[in-house]
Structure formats: structure tokens, C-alpha cells
Amino acid sequence: MQPEYFFEGAPKSEKIKSLPYPPGVKLLDEFPDAVEHYSLLRCFLKIKDRQMKRHIVALVQRVADNQ
């Protein structure tokens, strides 16, 4: 049996609905950056000094805001 058999007599759609952007695809698009993000996070979590962590966060926020 051909697949078309199951659709015989079904109403035809005038407009093809687009599917939402699957979240997994977006993650794959960002994969090269994700490796760097993971590395940065892993190193950041090793820092024990809370004050140093605050300084690093402030630095990163300022750099990001100036992009």
C-alpha cells in the first residue's frame, strides 16, 4: 500500500504551517560557543574567593555591555 492511500479524500491545506524552531536545533547551532561556555563556567566554579567572583562577573558584564 502506498502512503497516499491513507490521505485519499482528506481536505487539502492551502497554507503550510511552519513548525516552531525545535530547541535542540538551536543548541546545535550554538555548539561551538557552548564548549567555550562550559570551559568558562568550569573554571569560574573553581574560584573560591567570593569577592574575586564578583569582580569577574562585573568585568564580564561590562565587556558584554560594550559589544
PDB file of N, CA, C, O and CB in Angstrom:
ATOM      1  N   MET A   1       0.829  -1.177   0.000  1.00  0.00           N
ATOM      2  CA  MET A   1       0.000   0.000   0.000  1.00  0.00           C
ATOM      3  C   MET A   1       0.885   1.257   0.000  1.00  0.00           C
ATOM      4  O   MET A   1       1.877   1.329   0.726  1.00  0.00           O
ATOM      5  CB  MET A   1      -0.949  -0.011   1.214  1.00  0.00           C
ATOM      6  N   GLN A   2       0.519   2.215  -0.803  1.00  0.00           N
ATOM      7  CA  GLN A   2       1.254   3.485  -0.871  1.00  0.00           C
ATOM      8  C   GLN A   2       0.782   4.414   0.246  1.00  0.00           C
ATOM      9  O   GLN A   2      -0.384   4.353   0.638  1.00  0.00           O
ATOM     10  CB  GLN A   2       1.063   4.164  -2.261  1.00  0.00           C
ATOM     11  N   PRO A   3       1.658   5.270   0.765  1.00  0.00           N
ATOM     12  CA  PRO A   3       1.250   6.204   1.820  1.00  0.00           C
ATOM     13  C   PRO A   3       0.094   7.104   1.398  1.00  0.00           C
ATOM     14  O   PRO A   3      -0.716   7.493   2.238  1.00  0.00           O
ATOM     15  CB  PRO A   3       2.426   7.060   2.232  1.00  0.00           C
ATOM     16  N   GLU A   4       0.003   7.441   0.119  1.00  0.00           N
ATOM     17  CA  GLU A   4      -1.062   8.316  -0.361  1.00  0.00           C
ATOM     18  C   GLU A   4      -2.449   7.719  -0.097  1.00  0.00           C
ATOM     19  O   GLU A   4      -3.431   8.450   0.036  1.00  0.00           O
ATOM     20  CB  GLU A   4      -0.884   8.583  -1.855  1.00  0.00           C
ATOM     21  N   TYR A   5      -2.520   6.403  -0.023  1.00  0.00           N
ATOM     22  CA  TYR A   5      -3.780   5.713   0.215  1.00  0.00           C
ATOM     23  C   TYR A   5      -4.471   6.238   1.472  1.00  0.00           C
ATOM     24  O   TYR A   5      -5.688   6.422   1.496  1.00  0.00           O
ATOM     25  CB  TYR A   5      -3.545   4.210   0.334  1.00  0.00           C
ATOM     26  N   PHE A   6      -3.673   6.476   2.516  1.00  0.00           N
ATOM     27  CA  PHE A   6      -4.231   6.905   3.796  1.00  0.00           C
ATOM     28  C   PHE A   6      -4.750   8.343   3.769  1.00  0.00           C
ATOM     29  O   PHE A   6      -5.504   8.753   4.651  1.00  0.00           O
ATOM     30  CB  PHE A   6      -3.190   6.767   4.874  1.00  0.00           C
ATOM     31  N   PHE A   7      -4.343   9.097   2.760  1.00  0.00           N
ATOM     32  CA  PHE A   7      -4.724  10.502   2.688  1.00  0.00           C
ATOM     33  C   PHE A   7      -5.775  10.781   1.618  1.00  0.00           C
ATOM     34  O   PHE A   7      -6.142  11.936   1.404  1.00  0.00           O
ATOM     35  CB  PHE A   7      -3.508  11.341   2.427  1.00  0.00           C
ATOM     36  N   GLU A   8      -6.261   9.747   0.945  1.00  0.00           N
ATOM     37  CA  GLU A   8      -7.279   9.935  -0.076  1.00  0.00           C
ATOM     38  C   GLU A   8      -8.532  10.521   0.557  1.00  0.00           C
ATOM     39  O   GLU A   8      -9.020  10.018   1.569  1.00  0.00           O
ATOM     40  CB  GLU A   8      -7.598   8.603  -0.786  1.00  0.00           C
ATOM     41  N   GLY A   9      -9.049  11.588  -0.045  1.00  0.00           N
ATOM     42  CA  GLY A   9     -10.262  12.222   0.452  1.00  0.00           C
ATOM     43  C   GLY A   9     -10.019  13.211   1.585  1.00  0.00           C
ATOM     44  O   GLY A   9     -10.952  13.886   2.022  1.00  0.00           O
ATOM     45  N   ALA A  10      -8.809  13.305   2.058  1.00  0.00           N
ATOM     46  CA  ALA A  10      -8.509  14.273   3.123  1.00  0.00           C
ATOM     47  C   ALA A  10      -8.526  15.680   2.542  1.00  0.00           C
ATOM     48  O   ALA A  10      -8.102  15.886   1.405  1.00  0.00           O
ATOM     49  CB  ALA A  10      -7.130  13.970   3.786  1.00  0.00           C
ATOM     50  N   PRO A  11      -9.013  16.653   3.316  1.00  0.00           N
ATOM     51  CA  PRO A  11      -9.027  18.025   2.799  1.00  0.00           C
ATOM     52  C   PRO A  11      -7.604  18.528   2.565  1.00  0.00           C
ATOM     53  O   PRO A  11      -6.686  18.235   3.332  1.00  0.00           O
ATOM     54  CB  PRO A  11      -9.769  18.963   3.775  1.00  0.00           C
ATOM     55  N   LYS A  12      -7.449  19.283   1.501  1.00  0.00           N
ATOM     56  CA  LYS A  12      -6.144  19.838   1.168  1.00  0.00           C
ATOM     57  C   LYS A  12      -5.937  21.138   1.927  1.00  0.00           C
ATOM     58  O   LYS A  12      -6.862  21.936   2.077  1.00  0.00           O
ATOM     59  CB  LYS A  12      -6.012  20.068  -0.354  1.00  0.00           C
ATOM     60  N   SER A  13      -4.745  21.336   2.391  1.00  0.00           N
ATOM     61  CA  SER A  13      -4.412  22.561   3.107  1.00  0.00           C
ATOM     62  C   SER A  13      -3.902  23.596   2.119  1.00  0.00           C
ATOM     63  O   SER A  13      -3.063  23.298   1.269  1.00  0.00           O
ATOM     64  CB  SER A  13      -3.361  22.291   4.213  1.00  0.00           C
ATOM     65  N   GLU A  14      -4.410  24.804   2.236  1.00  0.00           N
ATOM     66  CA  GLU A  14      -3.978  25.893   1.360  1.00  0.00           C
ATOM     67  C   GLU A  14      -2.632  26.442   1.808  1.00  0.00           C
ATOM     68  O   GLU A  14      -1.823  26.876   0.988  1.00  0.00           O
ATOM     69  CB  GLU A  14      -5.025  27.015   1.335  1.00  0.00           C
ATOM     70  N   LYS A  15      -2.404  26.419   3.100  1.00  0.00           N
ATOM     71  CA  LYS A  15      -1.208  27.034   3.649  1.00  0.00           C
ATOM     72  C   LYS A  15      -0.456  25.999   4.478  1.00  0.00           C
ATOM     73  O   LYS A  15      -1.043  25.295   5.299  1.00  0.00           O
ATOM     74  CB  LYS A  15      -1.563  28.280   4.504  1.00  0.00           C
ATOM     75  N   ILE A  16       0.818  25.921   4.255  1.00  0.00           N
ATOM     76  CA  ILE A  16       1.637  25.010   5.051  1.00  0.00           C
ATOM     77  C   ILE A  16       2.041  25.743   6.323  1.00  0.00           C
ATOM     78  O   ILE A  16       2.627  26.824   6.269  1.00  0.00           O
ATOM     79  CB  ILE A  16       2.900  24.516   4.251  1.00  0.00           C
ATOM     80  N   LYS A  17       1.730  25.162   7.436  1.00  0.00           N
ATOM     81  CA  LYS A  17       2.091  25.776   8.710  1.00  0.00           C
ATOM     82  C   LYS A  17       3.560  25.483   9.012  1.00  0.00           C
ATOM     83  O   LYS A  17       4.029  24.356   8.853  1.00  0.00           O
ATOM     84  CB  LYS A  17       1.176  25.255   9.856  1.00  0.00           C
ATOM     85  N   SER A  18       4.262  26.501   9.442  1.00  0.00           N
ATOM     86  CA  SER A  18       5.658  26.280   9.793  1.00  0.00           C
ATOM     87  C   SER A  18       5.730  25.722  11.210  1.00  0.00           C
ATOM     88  O   SER A  18       4.959  26.098  12.093  1.00  0.00           O
ATOM     89  CB  SER A  18       6.482  27.594   9.670  1.00  0.00           C
ATOM     90  N   LEU A  19       6.656  24.840  11.389  1.00  0.00           N
ATOM     91  CA  LEU A  19       6.858  24.254  12.705  1.00  0.00           C
ATOM     92  C   LEU A  19       7.674  25.204  13.564  1.00  0.00           C
ATOM     93  O   LEU A  19       8.516  25.937  13.045  1.00  0.00           O
ATOM     94  CB  LEU A  19       7.553  22.883  12.598  1.00  0.00           C
ATOM     95  N   PRO A  20       7.437  25.203  14.873  1.00  0.00           N
ATOM     96  CA  PRO A  20       8.264  26.052  15.723  1.00  0.00           C
ATOM     97  C   PRO A  20       9.718  25.578  15.684  1.00  0.00           C
ATOM     98  O   PRO A  20       9.994  24.408  15.419  1.00  0.00           O
ATOM     99  CB  PRO A  20       7.732  26.051  17.176  1.00  0.00           C
ATOM    100  N   TYR A  21      10.615  26.479  15.944  1.00  0.00           N
ATOM    101  CA  TYR A  21      12.047  26.168  15.930  1.00  0.00           C
ATOM    102  C   TYR A  21      12.342  25.195  17.061  1.00  0.00           C
ATOM    103  O   TYR A  21      12.217  25.562  18.229  1.00  0.00           O
ATOM    104  CB  TYR A  21      12.913  27.463  16.068  1.00  0.00           C
ATOM    105  N   PRO A  22      12.731  23.965  16.743  1.00  0.00           N
ATOM    106  CA  PRO A  22      12.987  22.984  17.802  1.00  0.00           C
ATOM    107  C   PRO A  22      14.153  23.428  18.689  1.00  0.00           C
ATOM    108  O   PRO A  22      15.194  23.833  18.172  1.00  0.00           O
ATOM    109  CB  PRO A  22      13.282  21.599  17.191  1.00  0.00           C
ATOM    110  N   PRO A  23      13.996  23.358  20.012  1.00  0.00           N
ATOM    111  CA  PRO A  23      15.057  23.826  20.899  1.00  0.00           C
ATOM    112  C   PRO A  23      16.377  23.090  20.702  1.00  0.00           C
ATOM    113  O   PRO A  23      17.443  23.684  20.865  1.00  0.00           O
ATOM    114  CB  PRO A  23      14.620  23.684  22.325  1.00  0.00           C
ATOM    115  N   GLY A  24      16.323  21.824  20.357  1.00  0.00           N
ATOM    116  CA  GLY A  24      17.556  21.069  20.155  1.00  0.00           C
ATOM    117  C   GLY A  24      18.378  21.591  18.995  1.00  0.00           C
ATOM    118  O   GLY A  24      19.608  21.557  19.042  1.00  0.00           O
ATOM    119  N   VAL A  25      17.720  22.073  17.956  1.00  0.00           N
ATOM    120  CA  VAL A  25      18.424  22.601  16.789  1.00  0.00           C
ATOM    121  C   VAL A  25      19.164  23.876  17.158  1.00  0.00           C
ATOM    122  O   VAL A  25      20.300  24.088  16.734  1.00  0.00           O
ATOM    123  CB  VAL A  25      17.442  22.866  15.631  1.00  0.00           C
ATOM    124  N   LYS A  26      18.519  24.722  17.946  1.00  0.00           N
ATOM    125  CA  LYS A  26      19.175  25.956  18.376  1.00  0.00           C
ATOM    126  C   LYS A  26      20.430  25.631  19.179  1.00  0.00           C
ATOM    127  O   LYS A  26      21.465  26.272  19.000  1.00  0.00           O
ATOM    128  CB  LYS A  26      18.209  26.825  19.213  1.00  0.00           C
ATOM    129  N   LEU A  27      20.343  24.652  20.052  1.00  0.00           N
ATOM    130  CA  LEU A  27      21.506  24.248  20.841  1.00  0.00           C
ATOM    131  C   LEU A  27      22.633  23.785  19.934  1.00  0.00           C
ATOM    132  O   LEU A  27      23.796  24.108  20.176  1.00  0.00           O
ATOM    133  CB  LEU A  27      21.130  23.136  21.829  1.00  0.00           C
ATOM    134  N   LEU A  28      22.302  23.032  18.891  1.00  0.00           N
ATOM    135  CA  LEU A  28      23.336  22.570  17.966  1.00  0.00           C
ATOM    136  C   LEU A  28      23.952  23.726  17.192  1.00  0.00           C
ATOM    137  O   LEU A  28      25.145  23.707  16.888  1.00  0.00           O
ATOM    138  CB  LEU A  28      22.759  21.549  16.997  1.00  0.00           C
ATOM    139  N   ASP A  29      23.132  24.745  16.869  1.00  0.00           N
ATOM    140  CA  ASP A  29      23.670  25.923  16.183  1.00  0.00           C
ATOM    141  C   ASP A  29      24.694  26.639  17.039  1.00  0.00           C
ATOM    142  O   ASP A  29      25.647  27.221  16.521  1.00  0.00           O
ATOM    143  CB  ASP A  29      22.547  26.884  15.810  1.00  0.00           C
ATOM    144  N   GLU A  30      24.501  26.599  18.348  1.00  0.00           N
ATOM    145  CA  GLU A  30      25.385  27.291  19.273  1.00  0.00           C
ATOM    146  C   GLU A  30      26.471  26.381  19.837  1.00  0.00           C
ATOM    147  O   GLU A  30      27.202  26.792  20.738  1.00  0.00           O
ATOM    148  CB  GLU A  30      24.582  27.881  20.401  1.00  0.00           C
ATOM    149  N   PHE A  31      26.594  25.165  19.333  1.00  0.00           N
ATOM    150  CA  PHE A  31      27.506  24.190  19.924  1.00  0.00           C
ATOM    151  C   PHE A  31      28.949  24.669  20.050  1.00  0.00           C
ATOM    152  O   PHE A  31      29.533  24.490  21.119  1.00  0.00           O
ATOM    153  CB  PHE A  31      27.480  22.947  19.117  1.00  0.00           C
ATOM    154  N   PRO A  32      29.566  25.272  19.021  1.00  0.00           N
ATOM    155  CA  PRO A  32      30.958  25.718  19.211  1.00  0.00           C
ATOM    156  C   PRO A  32      31.093  26.690  20.375  1.00  0.00           C
ATOM    157  O   PRO A  32      32.068  26.622  21.124  1.00  0.00           O
ATOM    158  CB  PRO A  32      31.479  26.375  17.936  1.00  0.00           C
ATOM    159  N   ASP A  33      30.136  27.586  20.538  1.00  0.00           N
ATOM    160  CA  ASP A  33      30.168  28.506  21.675  1.00  0.00           C
ATOM    161  C   ASP A  33      29.908  27.773  22.984  1.00  0.00           C
ATOM    162  O   ASP A  33      30.458  28.145  24.021  1.00  0.00           O
ATOM    163  CB  ASP A  33      29.139  29.620  21.488  1.00  0.00           C
ATOM    164  N   ALA A  34      29.085  26.747  22.945  1.00  0.00           N
ATOM    165  CA  ALA A  34      28.744  26.017  24.163  1.00  0.00           C
ATOM    166  C   ALA A  34      29.986  25.397  24.785  1.00  0.00           C
ATOM    167  O   ALA A  34      30.085  25.328  26.010  1.00  0.00           O
ATOM    168  CB  ALA A  34      27.703  24.932  23.867  1.00  0.00           C
ATOM    169  N   VAL A  35      30.929  24.948  23.978  1.00  0.00           N
ATOM    170  CA  VAL A  35      32.168  24.364  24.504  1.00  0.00           C
ATOM    171  C   VAL A  35      32.940  25.426  25.277  1.00  0.00           C
ATOM    172  O   VAL A  35      33.457  25.156  26.362  1.00  0.00           O
ATOM    173  CB  VAL A  35      33.044  23.780  23.356  1.00  0.00           C
ATOM    174  N   GLU A  36      33.018  26.635  24.720  1.00  0.00           N
ATOM    175  CA  GLU A  36      33.701  27.725  25.415  1.00  0.00           C
ATOM    176  C   GLU A  36      32.934  28.121  26.676  1.00  0.00           C
ATOM    177  O   GLU A  36      33.542  28.409  27.707  1.00  0.00           O
ATOM    178  CB  GLU A  36      33.864  28.942  24.484  1.00  0.00           C
ATOM    179  N   HIS A  37      31.620  28.136  26.599  1.00  0.00           N
ATOM    180  CA  HIS A  37      30.805  28.484  27.771  1.00  0.00           C
ATOM    181  C   HIS A  37      31.058  27.493  28.891  1.00  0.00           C
ATOM    182  O   HIS A  37      31.222  27.883  30.047  1.00  0.00           O
ATOM    183  CB  HIS A  37      29.300  28.512  27.411  1.00  0.00           C
ATOM    184  N   TYR A  38      31.091  26.226  28.554  1.00  0.00           N
ATOM    185  CA  TYR A  38      31.312  25.181  29.551  1.00  0.00           C
ATOM    186  C   TYR A  38      32.686  25.339  30.185  1.00  0.00           C
ATOM    187  O   TYR A  38      32.831  25.215  31.401  1.00  0.00           O
ATOM    188  CB  TYR A  38      31.174  23.786  28.918  1.00  0.00           C
ATOM    189  N   SER A  39      33.679  25.609  29.375  1.00  0.00           N
ATOM    190  CA  SER A  39      35.041  25.776  29.886  1.00  0.00           C
ATOM    191  C   SER A  39      35.119  26.971  30.831  1.00  0.00           C
ATOM    192  O   SER A  39      35.721  26.886  31.902  1.00  0.00           O
ATOM    193  CB  SER A  39      36.037  25.952  28.725  1.00  0.00           C
ATOM    194  N   LEU A  40      34.505  28.088  30.427  1.00  0.00           N
ATOM    195  CA  LEU A  40      34.495  29.287  31.262  1.00  0.00           C
ATOM    196  C   LEU A  40      33.786  29.017  32.583  1.00  0.00           C
ATOM    197  O   LEU A  40      34.282  29.397  33.643  1.00  0.00           O
ATOM    198  CB  LEU A  40      33.818  30.452  30.524  1.00  0.00           C
ATOM    199  N   LEU A  41      32.647  28.372  32.527  1.00  0.00           N
ATOM    200  CA  LEU A  41      31.889  28.065  33.735  1.00  0.00           C
ATOM    201  C   LEU A  41      32.659  27.121  34.644  1.00  0.00           C
ATOM    202  O   LEU A  41      32.697  27.317  35.859  1.00  0.00           O
ATOM    203  CB  LEU A  41      30.540  27.459  33.376  1.00  0.00           C
ATOM    204  N   ARG A  42      33.266  26.108  34.068  1.00  0.00           N
ATOM    205  CA  ARG A  42      34.031  25.141  34.857  1.00  0.00           C
ATOM    206  C   ARG A  42      35.176  25.831  35.606  1.00  0.00           C
ATOM    207  O   ARG A  42      35.414  25.550  36.781  1.00  0.00           O
ATOM    208  CB  ARG A  42      34.585  24.024  33.948  1.00  0.00           C
ATOM    209  N   CYS A  43      35.877  26.727  34.925  1.00  0.00           N
ATOM    210  CA  CYS A  43      36.970  27.460  35.575  1.00  0.00           C
ATOM    211  C   CYS A  43      36.429  28.417  36.638  1.00  0.00           C
ATOM    212  O   CYS A  43      37.000  28.538  37.722  1.00  0.00           O
ATOM    213  CB  CYS A  43      37.793  28.242  34.529  1.00  0.00           C
ATOM    214  N   PHE A  44      35.329  29.093  36.321  1.00  0.00           N
ATOM    215  CA  PHE A  44      34.740  30.035  37.273  1.00  0.00           C
ATOM    216  C   PHE A  44      34.332  29.325  38.559  1.00  0.00           C
ATOM    217  O   PHE A  44      34.527  29.861  39.650  1.00  0.00           O
ATOM    218  CB  PHE A  44      33.525  30.739  36.650  1.00  0.00           C
ATOM    219  N   LEU A  45      33.771  28.135  38.443  1.00  0.00           N
ATOM    220  CA  LEU A  45      33.327  27.396  39.621  1.00  0.00           C
ATOM    221  C   LEU A  45      34.482  26.949  40.510  1.00  0.00           C
ATOM    222  O   LEU A  45      34.274  26.644  41.684  1.00  0.00           O
ATOM    223  CB  LEU A  45      32.528  26.195  39.196  1.00  0.00           C
ATOM    224  N   LYS A  46      35.674  26.909  39.974  1.00  0.00           N
ATOM    225  CA  LYS A  46      36.848  26.537  40.774  1.00  0.00           C
ATOM    226  C   LYS A  46      37.316  27.679  41.685  1.00  0.00           C
ATOM    227  O   LYS A  46      38.046  27.443  42.647  1.00  0.00           O
ATOM    228  CB  LYS A  46      37.991  26.115  39.854  1.00  0.00           C
ATOM    229  N   ILE A  47      36.904  28.897  41.388  1.00  0.00           N
ATOM    230  CA  ILE A  47      37.328  30.054  42.179  1.00  0.00           C
ATOM    231  C   ILE A  47      36.569  30.041  43.499  1.00  0.00           C
ATOM    232  O   ILE A  47      35.339  29.989  43.517  1.00  0.00           O
ATOM    233  CB  ILE A  47      37.084  31.394  41.407  1.00  0.00           C
ATOM    234  N   LYS A  48      37.307  30.087  44.599  1.00  0.00           N
ATOM    235  CA  LYS A  48      36.689  30.017  45.925  1.00  0.00           C
ATOM    236  C   LYS A  48      36.426  31.401  46.520  1.00  0.00           C
ATOM    237  O   LYS A  48      35.515  31.553  47.335  1.00  0.00           O
ATOM    238  CB  LYS A  48      37.573  29.219  46.867  1.00  0.00           C
ATOM    239  N   ASP A  49      37.189  32.390  46.136  1.00  0.00           N
ATOM    240  CA  ASP A  49      37.084  33.735  46.689  1.00  0.00           C
ATOM    241  C   ASP A  49      35.841  34.428  46.137  1.00  0.00           C
ATOM    242  O   ASP A  49      35.766  34.703  44.939  1.00  0.00           O
ATOM    243  CB  ASP A  49      38.353  34.557  46.368  1.00  0.00           C
ATOM    244  N   ARG A  50      34.865  34.713  47.000  1.00  0.00           N
ATOM    245  CA  ARG A  50      33.598  35.319  46.570  1.00  0.00           C
ATOM    246  C   ARG A  50      33.808  36.713  46.001  1.00  0.00           C
ATOM    247  O   ARG A  50      33.170  37.087  45.017  1.00  0.00           O
ATOM    248  CB  ARG A  50      32.617  35.383  47.737  1.00  0.00           C
ATOM    249  N   GLN A  51      34.690  37.473  46.609  1.00  0.00           N
ATOM    250  CA  GLN A  51      34.954  38.829  46.125  1.00  0.00           C
ATOM    251  C   GLN A  51      35.535  38.785  44.715  1.00  0.00           C
ATOM    252  O   GLN A  51      35.174  39.598  43.864  1.00  0.00           O
ATOM    253  CB  GLN A  51      35.916  39.570  47.077  1.00  0.00           C
ATOM    254  N   MET A  52      36.428  37.843  44.472  1.00  0.00           N
ATOM    255  CA  MET A  52      37.023  37.690  43.138  1.00  0.00           C
ATOM    256  C   MET A  52      35.940  37.316  42.125  1.00  0.00           C
ATOM    257  O   MET A  52      35.938  37.820  41.002  1.00  0.00           O
ATOM    258  CB  MET A  52      38.147  36.610  43.153  1.00  0.00           C
ATOM    259  N   LYS A  53      35.022  36.437  42.521  1.00  0.00           N
ATOM    260  CA  LYS A  53      33.923  36.061  41.635  1.00  0.00           C
ATOM    261  C   LYS A  53      33.080  37.287  41.277  1.00  0.00           C
ATOM    262  O   LYS A  53      32.687  37.454  40.122  1.00  0.00           O
ATOM    263  CB  LYS A  53      33.044  34.978  42.295  1.00  0.00           C
ATOM    264  N   ARG A  54      32.805  38.135  42.256  1.00  0.00           N
ATOM    265  CA  ARG A  54      32.026  39.354  41.992  1.00  0.00           C
ATOM    266  C   ARG A  54      32.752  40.255  41.002  1.00  0.00           C
ATOM    267  O   ARG A  54      32.133  40.821  40.101  1.00  0.00           O
ATOM    268  CB  ARG A  54      31.756  40.120  43.301  1.00  0.00           C
ATOM    269  N   HIS A  55      34.063  40.385  41.171  1.00  0.00           N
ATOM    270  CA  HIS A  55      34.845  41.219  40.251  1.00  0.00           C
ATOM    271  C   HIS A  55      34.808  40.650  38.826  1.00  0.00           C
ATOM    272  O   HIS A  55      34.684  41.389  37.850  1.00  0.00           O
ATOM    273  CB  HIS A  55      36.308  41.332  40.740  1.00  0.00           C
ATOM    274  N   ILE A  56      34.917  39.346  38.734  1.00  0.00           N
ATOM    275  CA  ILE A  56      34.903  38.703  37.408  1.00  0.00           C
ATOM    276  C   ILE A  56      33.542  38.893  36.738  1.00  0.00           C
ATOM    277  O   ILE A  56      33.467  39.190  35.546  1.00  0.00           O
ATOM    278  CB  ILE A  56      35.234  37.189  37.529  1.00  0.00           C
ATOM    279  N   VAL A  57      32.477  38.721  37.506  1.00  0.00           N
ATOM    280  CA  VAL A  57      31.130  38.919  36.951  1.00  0.00           C
ATOM    281  C   VAL A  57      30.962  40.359  36.489  1.00  0.00           C
ATOM    282  O   VAL A  57      30.433  40.607  35.405  1.00  0.00           O
ATOM    283  CB  VAL A  57      30.044  38.562  37.997  1.00  0.00           C
ATOM    284  N   ALA A  58      31.407  41.306  37.301  1.00  0.00           N
ATOM    285  CA  ALA A  58      31.304  42.715  36.923  1.00  0.00           C
ATOM    286  C   ALA A  58      32.101  42.998  35.654  1.00  0.00           C
ATOM    287  O   ALA A  58      31.629  43.718  34.774  1.00  0.00           O
ATOM    288  CB  ALA A  58      31.793  43.614  38.066  1.00  0.00           C
ATOM    289  N   LEU A  59      33.299  42.441  35.554  1.00  0.00           N
ATOM    290  CA  LEU A  59      34.137  42.618  34.358  1.00  0.00           C
ATOM    291  C   LEU A  59      33.438  42.063  33.122  1.00  0.00           C
ATOM    292  O   LEU A  59      33.365  42.730  32.090  1.00  0.00           O
ATOM    293  CB  LEU A  59      35.505  41.930  34.545  1.00  0.00           C
ATOM    294  N   VAL A  60      32.935  40.860  33.229  1.00  0.00           N
ATOM    295  CA  VAL A  60      32.261  40.221  32.080  1.00  0.00           C
ATOM    296  C   VAL A  60      31.019  41.008  31.687  1.00  0.00           C
ATOM    297  O   VAL A  60      30.739  41.161  30.499  1.00  0.00           O
ATOM    298  CB  VAL A  60      31.876  38.755  32.411  1.00  0.00           C
ATOM    299  N   GLN A  61      30.276  41.507  32.659  1.00  0.00           N
ATOM    300  CA  GLN A  61      29.084  42.299  32.340  1.00  0.00           C
ATOM    301  C   GLN A  61      29.458  43.582  31.611  1.00  0.00           C
ATOM    302  O   GLN A  61      28.780  43.973  30.661  1.00  0.00           O
ATOM    303  CB  GLN A  61      28.302  42.632  33.618  1.00  0.00           C
ATOM    304  N   ARG A  62      30.524  44.238  32.041  1.00  0.00           N
ATOM    305  CA  ARG A  62      30.949  45.470  31.369  1.00  0.00           C
ATOM    306  C   ARG A  62      31.419  45.195  29.944  1.00  0.00           C
ATOM    307  O   ARG A  62      31.112  45.952  29.023  1.00  0.00           O
ATOM    308  CB  ARG A  62      32.067  46.149  32.162  1.00  0.00           C
ATOM    309  N   VAL A  63      32.163  44.111  29.772  1.00  0.00           N
ATOM    310  CA  VAL A  63      32.630  43.753  28.423  1.00  0.00           C
ATOM    311  C   VAL A  63      31.434  43.436  27.531  1.00  0.00           C
ATOM    312  O   VAL A  63      31.379  43.879  26.384  1.00  0.00           O
ATOM    313  CB  VAL A  63      33.605  42.537  28.475  1.00  0.00           C
ATOM    314  N   ALA A  64      30.480  42.673  28.051  1.00  0.00           N
ATOM    315  CA  ALA A  64      29.296  42.301  27.266  1.00  0.00           C
ATOM    316  C   ALA A  64      28.460  43.526  26.899  1.00  0.00           C
ATOM    317  O   ALA A  64      27.925  43.609  25.793  1.00  0.00           O
ATOM    318  CB  ALA A  64      28.435  41.298  28.045  1.00  0.00           C
ATOM    319  N   ASP A  65      28.350  44.469  27.820  1.00  0.00           N
ATOM    320  CA  ASP A  65      27.556  45.677  27.555  1.00  0.00           C
ATOM    321  C   ASP A  65      28.200  46.560  26.511  1.00  0.00           C
ATOM    322  O   ASP A  65      27.507  47.348  25.867  1.00  0.00           O
ATOM    323  CB  ASP A  65      27.354  46.469  28.830  1.00  0.00           C
ATOM    324  N   ASN A  66      29.510  46.454  26.322  1.00  0.00           N
ATOM    325  CA  ASN A  66      30.229  47.289  25.367  1.00  0.00           C
ATOM    326  C   ASN A  66      30.363  46.642  23.992  1.00  0.00           C
ATOM    327  O   ASN A  66      31.070  47.170  23.134  1.00  0.00           O
ATOM    328  CB  ASN A  66      31.595  47.610  25.904  1.00  0.00           C
ATOM    329  N   GLN A  67      29.710  45.533  23.768  1.00  0.00           N
ATOM    330  CA  GLN A  67      29.796  44.833  22.466  1.00  0.00           C
ATOM    331  C   GLN A  67      28.827  45.405  21.481  1.00  0.00           C
ATOM    332  O   GLN A  67      28.760  44.944  20.342  1.00  0.00           O
ATOM    333  CB  GLN A  67      29.532  43.342  22.626  1.00  0.00           C
TER     334      GLN A  67
END
